[in-house]
Structure formats: C-alpha cells, structure tokens
C-alpha cells in the first residue's frame, strides 16, 4: 500500500523522485499553463502538449527544483476555478498510475483550495495501485508508486492537509481490498478461501465475522445460495461482517453478490469473455471493503454486511432450468435460467439483512449485462425505494462516481410471476433485464428502505482511465462509504 505524508515544502524544495503538477489548458489561444512552475509552460507548448484531460508529459526538472523529474497532468480546464474534484482525482490518479517502478512522488495543487488538495490526494492514492501477486518477474520496476508527499505550502489552502492525506490513504486501502480480491484468480479465490480471506482482512479491526458453511445453509433454508452452489465441487458460503460501535446512531445493512466464478451453470455462457467472470464477486468484495472502511474511519454507525458467496458451475449436481427452489423466506422460485444466479444468492442474503431491522439496506452486484447495455462501461445503475435511491445518488456525487437512476415499471412485475412457483428468476422477455432483476430483488426487502446498485459495467475495466487501471476498479466502494459517512453525520 502506498504511504501518504504531508510537507510544508514548496514545489521547488520538496524532495521526491517525481514532482506531479496539474496543467491548465489555458484561455483561448493562451496555451497550457503549468501550476506552480509557469516557466515550464512554453516548454510544454513547444512539445505539443495542451493540458487536455488525461494528457501526461514528463520532463527533466528545471534548475532550482529538488525533484528529479516533473510529471505534468492535464486537467482539461481553462482555469483552476473550473476544475472540480472529479477532474483532480482523474488527473492526479492517472499520473500516479503511470509511475510504476518509481519510489516517491510529490503532489501539489498550487493556488488550489483545501478541497482541491484533498481530491488530488485521493486520486493520487487511488492511482498508485497495481496487482502483481502472480507476476513471476515482479520487481521494483513493475511495482506501483510507493510513497506520496502532499505539498501544502503557502500557495495552497493547506489547512487540513494532514487529515486529507490520512483519509486518502484509508480510502485507497479499502478500495484496494476490493481490487485485490477481484483480481485474485478464481482457482485461488473460491467460496471457502474467500470466507477465510474475510477473517484475515478483518483481523485487528472491531469487526465480528460469522461464516455459514454448506450444511448450515441447507439447514437454514437458504435455497437460493445452495442451489447456485450445488454444481460446484467447492460449496457456497454466507459471510456476515458486523461493525457495531458503541453509541451508533443508526444501522445500515449491506448485501454483496459473491459469485467467485460464473460459467452460467447449465445455461452456459459463451466462451469469449468468460474469463472476466472472475469479477462476479465484486459486490461482496465491495460491501466487505465498506465495512472495513467504516471501522477504520471510526464512523458512529452500525454496519452489517452480508457476502453471499458461491461458484456457479455446470457440474453433475448443478440445478437445471425448470428447477424450483425454496428461498430463505419460504417463497418458491422457478429457476428458468441458471445464469440469472446473482439475484438468487442475493435474495437469500437480503432476507437476513431485512431481518436485522436496519434503517437502510443497500445491495451491490455485477448483476446484469442489461445494465451495461443501458449505461455503458463506466456508469453504474441505482434502483430501489425513492428516498434510498436519492441518497445513493447524492453520495455518488460527493464521491465522484458516476451512477444513474433506473425505474421499476410496474408493468414488468407480472413478468416474474411463476407458472408452478411463486416467482421465476427471469422476466418474461429480454426487454428491461436490469429492471426485472431489481424488481425480483424487491420481492425480498418488504417495506425496508432499500437501494440496489448494479455495477456490472464499471466494476471491472478493459481499459484504464484516470486512477482506475485495467481489471478491478473498486468503483462504488467510495459511494457506499459516503452513504455511511453521511448517515454518521
């Protein structure tokens, strides 16, 4: 994990391997403007740089600058006043993500506000990540940036810089909990090992971990989780992580989809792209990270996270299209498509979450390809009760993560009525697949305030952008944490 410290040094005197500075695109015809070292602006223009978003230019440090080199990150904005937190996170995160093999970097936003400096610190910390656990040639040359120094001199509103750097470090750590778990290959991360990893991650924190194995799940009537997991030689688990600080003013329950690998079961997926299904446990990793974040930030709110973990395989014992299973709450479901498995494991966990009588339930899942068709690879969907959906959107805006609200059209509800059971696990047609999945989950939450986050698009990336590299992004961890922080306030 990257370490973050603050320094009252100037951009000229701070010691680091690389000094990272934002670049403005400048006013019309004015050319790029380097914040803090304006003497580099004509050099930047001479090499054809413009200060555009995602543009990175690395130059030798000019005379009088202690850092070895300077990395200039385009903001794509004409003035610093126009640059918001999203711009700064993206620019500075893209800069640190590029610095593999570099020991230390100094990050500055000369002339910026305290909020802008905090956003820069957060983006820089999030960008300093790469997953090299299984690289046989892993070395210092491929390691992510090791140390970030946040420059808070007189040109920056540096009040609270130390708190900003500490918070940025915690946020990066908990997002990286999700990234590491999702990036772990499925032959190494399966239900039993995932549950074991939860215990290891929670060690030393005020978190209580409870694990239900396959026998306890069967005895407890968790038909959805058991049914999905029965085709695998590696049986399912349900993990509960509880953070219950003294004096907690509220209670939020979290549910995460934890399909450690999804072949689709008997309803087998096409081969191309199936390797990405190692990421189908992103929701479970996200709610775990949020519980860890609440504990590390000492939030005065109770959090109970449920990780519904199974491997969806087409083994000899796999459930068949047409099977009927009895869910945790006694309702019966016709399994018409075994590739609609996420909603089955989550429905069981939602029953337990609601039984806790929390003030709010949030579930997180890489649930439907239909959400990707609707919103693309970078934007997540949020559905649920009106107030909960609005609350998530406000938190996402604060965290700088793109979410978009989707409705629950009542005419789609009839499409999940079962022929021989209470419900069916898919809608009557292909239209509105993300919506019918949400409507199915709604059947298991009753009147509890509830938000459903479908992160199928942005949870796992095929191409890097800003502080998010290829593979696991950790997208939505900060939004869920922002909900918890808002409720704690």
VOLUMZA-379684 format. One record per residue (C-alpha): x, y, z. Coordinates in nm, 3 decimals, always signed. Layout:
// residues N
[[X Y Z]],
...
// end
This chain:
// residues 489
[[+0.000 +0.000 +0.000]],
[[+0.121 +0.349 -0.080]],
[[+0.217 +0.573 +0.212]],
[[+0.099 +0.935 +0.215]],
[[+0.254 +1.218 +0.412]],
[[+0.230 +1.596 +0.401]],
[[+0.506 +1.851 +0.368]],
[[+0.513 +2.231 +0.412]],
[[+0.781 +2.245 +0.142]],
[[+0.736 +2.437 -0.180]],
[[+0.716 +2.274 -0.520]],
[[+1.075 +2.385 -0.572]],
[[+1.213 +2.243 -0.248]],
[[+1.014 +1.923 -0.192]],
[[+1.228 +1.615 -0.229]],
[[+1.091 +1.329 -0.441]],
[[+1.175 +1.123 -0.746]],
[[+0.893 +1.290 -0.937]],
[[+0.702 +1.615 -0.881]],
[[+0.344 +1.597 -1.015]],
[[+0.177 +1.926 -1.109]],
[[-0.158 +1.998 -1.276]],
[[-0.170 +2.172 -1.612]],
[[-0.449 +2.403 -1.727]],
[[-0.549 +2.410 -2.091]],
[[-0.547 +2.790 -2.061]],
[[-0.777 +3.052 -2.201]],
[[-0.849 +3.064 -2.574]],
[[-0.518 +3.081 -2.760]],
[[-0.313 +3.121 -2.442]],
[[-0.163 +2.771 -2.444]],
[[-0.109 +2.535 -2.149]],
[[-0.030 +2.676 -1.806]],
[[+0.171 +2.474 -1.554]],
[[+0.060 +2.546 -1.198]],
[[+0.349 +2.624 -0.965]],
[[+0.621 +2.624 -1.232]],
[[+0.500 +2.868 -1.500]],
[[+0.844 +2.864 -1.661]],
[[+0.759 +2.516 -1.792]],
[[+0.451 +2.637 -1.980]],
[[+0.637 +2.739 -2.301]],
[[+0.835 +2.413 -2.288]],
[[+0.509 +2.221 -2.268]],
[[+0.366 +2.411 -2.562]],
[[+0.686 +2.350 -2.759]],
[[+0.648 +1.972 -2.728]],
[[+0.287 +1.990 -2.847]],
[[+0.112 +1.941 -2.513]],
[[-0.211 +2.128 -2.449]],
[[-0.318 +2.049 -2.092]],
[[-0.600 +1.827 -2.218]],
[[-0.769 +1.580 -1.986]],
[[-0.563 +1.260 -1.935]],
[[-0.258 +1.415 -2.103]],
[[+0.068 +1.334 -1.922]],
[[+0.405 +1.491 -2.002]],
[[+0.723 +1.408 -1.812]],
[[+1.013 +1.650 -1.827]],
[[+1.351 +1.690 -1.659]],
[[+1.318 +1.913 -1.356]],
[[+1.430 +2.270 -1.422]],
[[+1.710 +2.430 -1.227]],
[[+1.609 +2.508 -0.870]],
[[+1.367 +2.217 -0.836]],
[[+1.474 +1.942 -0.596]],
[[+1.272 +1.663 -0.758]],
[[+1.446 +1.461 -1.029]],
[[+1.170 +1.496 -1.289]],
[[+0.838 +1.674 -1.327]],
[[+0.521 +1.497 -1.441]],
[[+0.260 +1.736 -1.578]],
[[-0.103 +1.618 -1.569]],
[[-0.364 +1.784 -1.787]],
[[-0.686 +1.896 -1.621]],
[[-0.864 +1.985 -1.943]],
[[-0.985 +2.309 -1.782]],
[[-0.907 +2.669 -1.861]],
[[-0.876 +2.780 -1.500]],
[[-0.831 +2.617 -1.162]],
[[-1.167 +2.756 -1.052]],
[[-1.327 +2.541 -1.323]],
[[-1.156 +2.221 -1.205]],
[[-1.374 +2.015 -0.974]],
[[-1.285 +1.720 -0.753]],
[[-1.356 +1.470 -1.031]],
[[-1.109 +1.647 -1.263]],
[[-0.837 +1.648 -0.999]],
[[-0.888 +1.287 -0.893]],
[[-0.873 +1.176 -1.253]],
[[-0.567 +1.382 -1.348]],
[[-0.355 +1.309 -1.041]],
[[-0.465 +0.946 -1.031]],
[[-0.369 +0.898 -1.392]],
[[-0.030 +1.049 -1.311]],
[[+0.049 +0.819 -1.018]],
[[-0.085 +0.516 -1.207]],
[[+0.180 +0.580 -1.473]],
[[+0.465 +0.580 -1.221]],
[[+0.535 +0.208 -1.186]],
[[+0.888 +0.149 -1.067]],
[[+0.911 +0.493 -0.906]],
[[+0.977 +0.521 -0.534]],
[[+0.829 +0.859 -0.441]],
[[+0.622 +1.138 -0.590]],
[[+0.528 +1.481 -0.460]],
[[+0.176 +1.601 -0.543]],
[[+0.083 +1.970 -0.540]],
[[-0.208 +2.190 -0.645]],
[[-0.051 +2.537 -0.625]],
[[-0.315 +2.801 -0.561]],
[[-0.584 +2.541 -0.501]],
[[-0.832 +2.515 -0.218]],
[[-0.820 +2.264 +0.064]],
[[-1.098 +2.066 -0.108]],
[[-0.900 +2.056 -0.431]],
[[-0.588 +1.940 -0.249]],
[[-0.789 +1.666 -0.076]],
[[-0.929 +1.549 -0.413]],
[[-0.580 +1.543 -0.560]],
[[-0.454 +1.336 -0.267]],
[[-0.741 +1.092 -0.304]],
[[-0.690 +1.050 -0.677]],
[[-0.315 +1.012 -0.639]],
[[-0.356 +0.745 -0.371]],
[[-0.614 +0.554 -0.578]],
[[-0.392 +0.565 -0.886]],
[[-0.092 +0.415 -0.708]],
[[-0.211 +0.055 -0.745]],
[[-0.122 -0.247 -0.950]],
[[-0.175 -0.617 -0.893]],
[[+0.149 -0.812 -0.931]],
[[+0.092 -1.102 -0.689]],
[[+0.117 -1.360 -0.965]],
[[+0.381 -1.200 -1.187]],
[[+0.688 -1.422 -1.197]],
[[+0.901 -1.123 -1.294]],
[[+0.756 -0.886 -1.033]],
[[+1.027 -0.645 -0.925]],
[[+1.075 -0.288 -0.818]],
[[+1.049 -0.192 -1.186]],
[[+0.687 -0.310 -1.203]],
[[+0.581 -0.214 -0.851]],
[[+0.334 +0.071 -0.807]],
[[+0.439 +0.404 -0.662]],
[[+0.547 +0.355 -0.302]],
[[+0.530 +0.700 -0.141]],
[[+0.327 +1.016 -0.198]],
[[+0.418 +1.352 -0.043]],
[[+0.135 +1.603 -0.040]],
[[+0.273 +1.956 -0.077]],
[[+0.082 +2.204 +0.139]],
[[+0.274 +2.530 +0.119]],
[[+0.155 +2.890 +0.140]],
[[+0.031 +2.883 -0.222]],
[[-0.223 +2.614 -0.133]],
[[-0.507 +2.624 +0.117]],
[[-0.330 +2.354 +0.313]],
[[-0.539 +2.365 +0.630]],
[[-0.644 +2.009 +0.697]],
[[-0.383 +1.867 +0.459]],
[[-0.270 +1.610 +0.714]],
[[-0.628 +1.493 +0.765]],
[[-0.680 +1.487 +0.388]],
[[-0.374 +1.271 +0.333]],
[[-0.476 +1.033 +0.613]],
[[-0.826 +0.999 +0.471]],
[[-0.692 +0.948 +0.119]],
[[-0.470 +0.667 +0.247]],
[[-0.762 +0.494 +0.420]],
[[-0.987 +0.527 +0.115]],
[[-0.718 +0.386 -0.112]],
[[-0.656 +0.097 +0.128]],
[[-1.021 -0.006 +0.145]],
[[-1.074 +0.033 -0.231]],
[[-0.766 -0.186 -0.277]],
[[-0.926 -0.452 -0.056]],
[[-1.186 -0.488 -0.330]],
[[-0.934 -0.460 -0.612]],
[[-0.708 -0.729 -0.467]],
[[-0.994 -0.972 -0.406]],
[[-1.146 -0.922 -0.750]],
[[-0.810 -0.951 -0.926]],
[[-0.731 -1.278 -0.748]],
[[-0.784 -1.565 -0.994]],
[[-1.081 -1.795 -0.931]],
[[-0.875 -2.107 -0.875]],
[[-0.733 -1.927 -0.569]],
[[-1.041 -1.733 -0.462]],
[[-1.339 -1.966 -0.420]],
[[-1.613 -1.964 -0.154]],
[[-1.415 -2.125 +0.127]],
[[-1.096 -1.928 +0.061]],
[[-1.294 -1.604 +0.017]],
[[-1.453 -1.656 +0.358]],
[[-1.110 -1.721 +0.505]],
[[-0.974 -1.403 +0.347]],
[[-1.256 -1.205 +0.508]],
[[-1.135 -1.318 +0.851]],
[[-0.779 -1.222 +0.768]],
[[-0.879 -0.876 +0.641]],
[[-1.096 -0.813 +0.948]],
[[-0.822 -0.914 +1.193]],
[[-0.728 -0.632 +1.428]],
[[-1.039 -0.428 +1.346]],
[[-1.359 -0.400 +1.555]],
[[-1.539 -0.638 +1.319]],
[[-1.724 -0.959 +1.401]],
[[-1.716 -1.225 +1.127]],
[[-1.961 -1.516 +1.109]],
[[-1.945 -1.783 +0.836]],
[[-2.221 -2.027 +0.740]],
[[-2.100 -2.337 +0.553]],
[[-2.298 -2.550 +0.309]],
[[-2.460 -2.766 +0.579]],
[[-2.570 -2.464 +0.781]],
[[-2.704 -2.301 +0.466]],
[[-2.908 -2.608 +0.378]],
[[-3.039 -2.641 +0.734]],
[[-3.126 -2.270 +0.738]],
[[-3.333 -2.280 +0.421]],
[[-3.103 -2.072 +0.200]],
[[-3.230 -2.235 -0.117]],
[[-3.102 -1.966 -0.349]],
[[-2.740 -1.985 -0.233]],
[[-2.740 -2.365 -0.204]],
[[-2.897 -2.408 -0.547]],
[[-2.643 -2.188 -0.723]],
[[-2.351 -2.354 -0.548]],
[[-2.456 -2.716 -0.590]],
[[-2.298 -2.758 -0.933]],
[[-1.950 -2.682 -0.796]],
[[-1.708 -2.907 -0.612]],
[[-1.642 -2.602 -0.393]],
[[-1.952 -2.540 -0.182]],
[[-2.103 -2.197 -0.103]],
[[-2.073 -1.973 +0.199]],
[[-2.265 -1.686 +0.355]],
[[-2.040 -1.448 +0.548]],
[[-2.168 -1.181 +0.786]],
[[-1.938 -0.895 +0.886]],
[[-2.064 -0.674 +1.167]],
[[-1.931 -0.337 +1.283]],
[[-2.121 -0.222 +1.591]],
[[-1.954 +0.075 +1.764]],
[[-2.082 +0.197 +2.097]],
[[-2.323 +0.485 +2.060]],
[[-2.408 +0.407 +1.698]],
[[-2.684 +0.640 +1.583]],
[[-2.816 +0.418 +1.302]],
[[-2.783 +0.085 +1.127]],
[[-2.714 +0.013 +0.760]],
[[-2.716 -0.339 +0.619]],
[[-2.516 -0.423 +0.306]],
[[-2.553 -0.722 +0.075]],
[[-2.298 -0.821 -0.189]],
[[-2.305 -1.070 -0.474]],
[[-2.011 -1.306 -0.436]],
[[-2.004 -1.540 -0.736]],
[[-1.636 -1.632 -0.738]],
[[-1.670 -1.762 -1.094]],
[[-1.975 -1.762 -1.316]],
[[-1.989 -2.009 -1.603]],
[[-2.364 -1.955 -1.623]],
[[-2.421 -2.308 -1.495]],
[[-2.631 -2.531 -1.722]],
[[-2.732 -2.212 -1.907]],
[[-2.368 -2.189 -2.013]],
[[-2.221 -1.854 -2.112]],
[[-2.037 -1.809 -2.444]],
[[-1.666 -1.874 -2.417]],
[[-1.535 -1.532 -2.531]],
[[-1.509 -1.301 -2.231]],
[[-1.592 -1.570 -1.976]],
[[-1.255 -1.509 -1.809]],
[[-1.394 -1.174 -1.689]],
[[-1.640 -1.370 -1.474]],
[[-1.368 -1.393 -1.212]],
[[-1.503 -1.046 -1.126]],
[[-1.856 -1.162 -1.045]],
[[-1.783 -1.142 -0.673]],
[[-1.715 -0.768 -0.689]],
[[-2.031 -0.682 -0.493]],
[[-1.929 -0.900 -0.199]],
[[-1.578 -0.753 -0.201]],
[[-1.730 -0.404 -0.211]],
[[-1.954 -0.444 +0.093]],
[[-1.666 -0.602 +0.284]],
[[-1.446 -0.304 +0.197]],
[[-1.720 -0.063 +0.306]],
[[-1.747 -0.234 +0.646]],
[[-1.368 -0.220 +0.681]],
[[-1.376 +0.149 +0.585]],
[[-1.644 +0.226 +0.841]],
[[-1.432 +0.062 +1.109]],
[[-1.111 +0.237 +1.004]],
[[-1.285 +0.576 +0.988]],
[[-1.447 +0.512 +1.328]],
[[-1.790 +0.600 +1.194]],
[[-2.060 +0.606 +1.464]],
[[-2.299 +0.394 +1.258]],
[[-2.366 +0.022 +1.281]],
[[-2.290 -0.172 +0.963]],
[[-2.381 -0.533 +0.892]],
[[-2.251 -0.672 +0.563]],
[[-2.366 -1.000 +0.410]],
[[-2.145 -1.167 +0.150]],
[[-2.341 -1.427 -0.049]],
[[-2.063 -1.644 -0.195]],
[[-2.094 -1.931 -0.443]],
[[-1.931 -2.067 -0.757]],
[[-2.174 -2.118 -1.048]],
[[-2.057 -2.431 -1.228]],
[[-2.230 -2.687 -1.458]],
[[-2.126 -2.994 -1.260]],
[[-2.328 -3.313 -1.235]],
[[-2.517 -3.181 -0.935]],
[[-2.598 -2.842 -1.089]],
[[-2.952 -2.709 -1.076]],
[[-3.142 -2.728 -1.404]],
[[-3.358 -2.476 -1.587]],
[[-3.702 -2.559 -1.459]],
[[-3.600 -2.649 -1.105]],
[[-3.795 -2.495 -0.817]],
[[-3.613 -2.384 -0.502]],
[[-3.742 -2.256 -0.170]],
[[-3.580 -1.933 -0.058]],
[[-3.478 -1.823 +0.289]],
[[-3.815 -1.655 +0.348]],
[[-4.015 -1.956 +0.229]],
[[-4.106 -1.821 -0.114]],
[[-4.056 -2.054 -0.410]],
[[-3.873 -1.965 -0.732]],
[[-3.861 -2.135 -1.072]],
[[-3.504 -2.127 -1.196]],
[[-3.562 -2.075 -1.568]],
[[-3.210 -1.952 -1.638]],
[[-2.920 -2.070 -1.422]],
[[-2.717 -1.771 -1.545]],
[[-2.953 -1.542 -1.351]],
[[-2.784 -1.669 -1.036]],
[[-2.677 -1.346 -0.870]],
[[-3.028 -1.244 -0.778]],
[[-3.082 -1.590 -0.623]],
[[-2.793 -1.570 -0.379]],
[[-2.863 -1.206 -0.303]],
[[-3.233 -1.265 -0.234]],
[[-3.146 -1.508 +0.045]],
[[-2.898 -1.261 +0.194]],
[[-3.148 -0.976 +0.162]],
[[-3.394 -1.171 +0.377]],
[[-3.133 -1.190 +0.653]],
[[-3.040 -0.824 +0.606]],
[[-3.400 -0.708 +0.640]],
[[-3.445 -0.928 +0.949]],
[[-3.182 -0.711 +1.120]],
[[-3.434 -0.423 +1.101]],
[[-3.181 -0.172 +0.971]],
[[-3.259 +0.185 +0.874]],
[[-3.136 +0.118 +0.520]],
[[-3.038 -0.181 +0.307]],
[[-2.801 -0.142 +0.013]],
[[-2.704 -0.425 -0.217]],
[[-2.415 -0.417 -0.463]],
[[-2.373 -0.655 -0.755]],
[[-2.227 -0.704 -1.100]],
[[-2.578 -0.822 -1.174]],
[[-2.687 -0.775 -1.535]],
[[-2.543 -0.726 -1.880]],
[[-2.857 -0.525 -1.945]],
[[-2.726 -0.252 -1.716]],
[[-2.415 -0.232 -1.934]],
[[-2.628 -0.210 -2.248]],
[[-2.827 +0.073 -2.090]],
[[-2.547 +0.274 -1.930]],
[[-2.217 +0.163 -2.079]],
[[-1.895 +0.050 -1.916]],
[[-1.835 +0.347 -1.685]],
[[-2.173 +0.430 -1.530]],
[[-2.349 +0.219 -1.267]],
[[-2.723 +0.187 -1.215]],
[[-2.910 +0.253 -0.892]],
[[-3.267 +0.141 -0.823]],
[[-3.479 +0.099 -0.515]],
[[-3.711 +0.298 -0.294]],
[[-3.725 +0.666 -0.387]],
[[-3.550 +0.811 -0.081]],
[[-3.278 +0.544 -0.074]],
[[-3.208 +0.587 -0.444]],
[[-3.179 +0.964 -0.397]],
[[-2.947 +0.912 -0.101]],
[[-2.714 +0.693 -0.307]],
[[-2.708 +0.944 -0.592]],
[[-2.610 +1.224 -0.352]],
[[-2.333 +1.006 -0.206]],
[[-2.211 +0.912 -0.553]],
[[-2.193 +1.278 -0.647]],
[[-1.985 +1.350 -0.335]],
[[-1.756 +1.056 -0.410]],
[[-1.726 +1.145 -0.777]],
[[-1.851 +0.808 -0.902]],
[[-2.100 +0.802 -1.194]],
[[-2.439 +0.647 -1.109]],
[[-2.769 +0.686 -1.289]],
[[-3.119 +0.612 -1.156]],
[[-3.334 +0.346 -1.323]],
[[-3.706 +0.291 -1.258]],
[[-3.922 -0.006 -1.158]],
[[-4.202 -0.001 -1.417]],
[[-4.495 -0.181 -1.262]],
[[-4.591 -0.348 -1.590]],
[[-4.273 -0.557 -1.564]],
[[-4.373 -0.708 -1.229]],
[[-4.613 -0.961 -1.384]],
[[-4.326 -1.098 -1.590]],
[[-4.166 -1.259 -1.284]],
[[-4.478 -1.446 -1.173]],
[[-4.402 -1.815 -1.171]],
[[-4.601 -2.082 -1.355]],
[[-4.558 -2.355 -1.091]],
[[-4.393 -2.148 -0.815]],
[[-4.435 -1.805 -0.659]],
[[-4.174 -1.637 -0.878]],
[[-3.948 -1.700 -1.175]],
[[-3.588 -1.583 -1.175]],
[[-3.604 -1.402 -1.511]],
[[-3.856 -1.173 -1.674]],
[[-4.098 -1.270 -1.947]],
[[-3.877 -1.122 -2.222]],
[[-3.537 -0.965 -2.286]],
[[-3.655 -0.605 -2.253]],
[[-3.565 -0.427 -1.930]],
[[-3.343 -0.705 -1.796]],
[[-3.172 -0.484 -1.537]],
[[-3.510 -0.361 -1.420]],
[[-3.669 -0.705 -1.384]],
[[-3.365 -0.820 -1.185]],
[[-3.420 -0.530 -0.947]],
[[-3.792 -0.599 -0.931]],
[[-3.713 -0.961 -0.839]],
[[-3.490 -0.845 -0.552]],
[[-3.759 -0.604 -0.435]],
[[-3.975 -0.907 -0.351]],
[[-3.733 -0.989 -0.067]],
[[-3.698 -0.649 +0.105]],
[[-4.056 -0.570 +0.201]],
[[-4.103 -0.212 +0.316]],
[[-3.743 -0.153 +0.426]],
[[-3.570 +0.149 +0.266]],
[[-3.351 -0.012 +0.003]],
[[-3.111 +0.071 -0.279]],
[[-2.988 -0.172 -0.542]],
[[-2.655 -0.087 -0.711]],
[[-2.585 -0.270 -1.038]],
[[-2.216 -0.213 -1.112]],
[[-2.182 -0.468 -1.394]],
[[-2.023 -0.210 -1.626]],
[[-1.775 -0.012 -1.417]],
[[-1.679 -0.281 -1.163]],
[[-1.421 -0.432 -1.399]],
[[-1.244 -0.238 -1.674]],
[[-1.098 -0.349 -2.006]],
[[-0.909 -0.021 -2.045]],
[[-0.757 +0.221 -1.794]],
[[-0.889 +0.567 -1.718]],
[[-0.764 +0.815 -1.462]],
[[-0.698 +0.645 -1.129]],
[[-0.856 +0.317 -1.247]],
[[-0.637 +0.068 -1.428]],
[[-0.737 -0.245 -1.617]],
[[-0.918 -0.514 -1.419]],
[[-1.081 -0.447 -1.085]],
[[-1.167 -0.081 -1.032]],
[[-1.318 -0.075 -0.683]],
[[-1.589 +0.150 -0.825]],
[[-1.877 +0.202 -0.577]],
[[-1.676 +0.139 -0.258]],
[[-1.643 +0.514 -0.201]],
[[-2.011 +0.574 -0.279]],
[[-2.123 +0.317 -0.022]],
[[-1.880 +0.468 +0.229]],
[[-2.014 +0.815 +0.151]],
[[-2.366 +0.694 +0.239]],
[[-2.235 +0.563 +0.571]],
[[-2.047 +0.884 +0.642]],
[[-2.350 +1.099 +0.564]],
[[-2.562 +0.891 +0.799]],
[[-2.292 +0.908 +1.066]],
[[-2.304 +1.289 +1.044]],
// end
